[in-house]
Amino acid sequence: MEIRPLSDPEERPIDLLLLADPSRALVEDYARRGSCFVAESDKKILGVYVLLPTRPETAELVNVAVDENYHGRGIGKKLVLHAVESAREARYRTLEVGTGNSSVGQLALYQKCGFRIVGVDLDFFVRHYDEPIYENGIRCRDMIRLSMDL
């Protein structure tokens, strides 16, 4: 498996990006403003993430997603660690990520990769999404914010 930046003429894997965020408008905005990276094997895209500049010396890791047929193979962790290295190489000093309170697996993954919880944006998903989101039998209401000093 190789992780590489998506080149300009290549079409973004929108279906995969929508796995991480159900808002097409937000996903298209993130993908347009950030750098999109894909994990692929035998010319098949297995996963994706976007590295989004947010403030001076700070980037946010958004839309980390793995094709559901390839879950449980460590691809998500490889994508997150690749994002950390990409951010370091781009000379960012801080890398941030946000995930829903109901995203139990993702919350564990980010902490295993070195991120620390720095805050909670209460009712983020209630304010920004028209339809309720449920994961793991839990209503997704709050954005858990994590950060890593690079």
RABEL-V328346 format. One record per residue. SS is DSSP state (H for helix, E for strand, C for the rest). Layout:
SS
SS
This chain:
C
E
E
E
E
C
C
C
C
C
C
C
C
H
H
H
H
H
H
H
C
C
C
H
H
H
H
H
H
H
H
H
H
C
E
E
E
E
E
E
E
C
C
E
E
E
E
E
E
E
E
E
E
E
E
C
C
E
E
E
E
E
E
E
E
E
C
H
H
H
C
C
C
C
H
H
H
H
H
H
H
H
H
H
H
H
H
H
H
C
C
C
C
E
E
E
E
E
E
E
C
C
C
H
H
H
H
H
H
H
H
H
C
C
C
E
E
E
E
E
E
C
C
H
H
H
H
H
C
C
C
C
E
E
E
C
C
E
E
E
C
C
E
E
E
E
E
E
E
C
